[in-house]
Amino acid sequence: MAADDADPACPVCGAAYESVSTHDSGLLVNLLDNERYRRICFEPFAGDAEEPLIRFFHHTHAQTALDP
C-alpha cells in the first residue's frame, strides 16, 4: 500500500492526520519543540516486494487537542 492509498483516519490511533510518509531505512523522531506536529503514529508494513517499511502518520496539535 502506497502512502496515497493510506486510510483517511490513522490506523494506529483513529485520529485525523495531516500527512503520511513511508520510510525504508533508519529514522529519528523528535517532537519536543515541533511547531507543526504534536504526535506521529508508526505503522510497520510490507511493501510491494515484501520489503519491510514503516508508515508515519503526522498529527497536528489541533488534530490531537481533543485526545483524552
N, C-alpha and C positions, 0 to 999 in steps of 0.2 A: 504494500500500500504506500503510495507516494504521499508527501505532505499535502498535496492538492486534494487527496481522497480522504483526508482525516475527518473524523466526526465533528459536527458543529459544537458539541459540548465535550469537554475534556473527559476522556475515558478513565482517568485516574480519580478525579475529584468531582466530576459532574458540572463544574462551573464553566461559564463562558471564558473564552481566551481570545487574545488579540491576534496572535500569530502562532505558527507551529514551524519547527525546523527539525531536520533529520541529520544525524551525525554518525560517522562510521569510524571515528578514531578518538583519541584522548580528548578530554574536555575539562574545564574548570568552571564552577559556578560560584559567584559571589554577589549576593543581593543586599548586602549590608547598607550600601549607600546608593542604591539604584533608584533614580527619579521616575523611571517609567514602569518597571515591573516590580511587583511585590512577591510573586511566587512563580516558580516554574515547576511543573509536574513532569516526570520522566516515565516513558513507556518503552521498554525494550521490545523489539520485534525482529522478524527475519525478513530480509529484502527479497527481491525477485530471484536472486541466485542463492537464496537461503543464507546470505551473509548476515552476521549479527549487526543490527543497527539500533539506535535509540532515538526516539522522537521526544522533543521538548515542546511542551505547551506553555506559552508565555502569558501569564495573568497580570493585568494591570492592577494598580492599587484600587481603582473603582470597582473592578470585577470581583475583588476579594473583600470589599468593605462589608458585605453582609454575612461573611462567614462567621459561624459561632466561635 
